[in-house]
Amino acid sequence: MREIHKYTPKSVAKTVYLNVFLGALIISQGYYSKTAIQQLSEN
């Protein structure tokens, strides 16, 4: 399955860690609601 799949386990792990880090960073900055996060992405 690893040869067939597009992504390597290492690249998947990096993407997951990055998403968790960025999510924690956004929450720590005080962006809790969906609308606040949407406004952040529009700026």
C-alpha positions as CSV (number, residue, x, y, z in Angstrom):
1,M,0.0,0.0,0.0
2,R,2.9,2.4,0.7
3,E,4.1,2.1,-2.9
4,I,0.7,2.8,-4.3
5,H,-0.3,5.7,-2.2
6,K,0.7,9.3,-3.3
7,Y,2.1,10.5,-0.1
8,T,4.9,9.0,2.0
9,P,4.4,8.4,5.7
10,K,7.0,11.0,6.5
11,S,5.2,13.7,4.4
12,V,1.8,12.8,6.0
13,A,3.3,13.1,9.5
14,K,4.8,16.5,8.6
15,T,1.4,17.7,7.3
16,V,-0.4,16.5,10.4
17,Y,2.1,18.1,12.8
18,L,1.9,21.4,10.9
19,N,-1.9,21.4,11.0
20,V,-2.0,20.6,14.8
21,F,0.6,23.4,15.4
22,L,-1.3,25.9,13.3
23,G,-4.6,25.0,15.0
24,A,-3.1,25.4,18.4
25,L,-1.5,28.7,17.4
26,I,-4.8,30.1,16.1
27,I,-6.6,29.0,19.3
28,S,-3.9,30.5,21.5
29,Q,-4.3,33.8,19.8
30,G,-7.9,33.9,20.8
31,Y,-9.7,32.9,17.6
32,Y,-12.4,30.5,19.0
33,S,-15.4,31.0,16.7
34,K,-15.8,30.0,13.1
35,T,-16.5,33.6,12.0
36,A,-13.4,34.9,13.7
37,I,-11.2,32.4,11.9
38,Q,-13.0,33.2,8.6
39,Q,-12.3,36.9,9.1
40,L,-8.6,36.0,9.8
41,S,-8.4,34.2,6.5
42,E,-9.9,37.1,4.6
43,N,-7.4,39.7,5.7
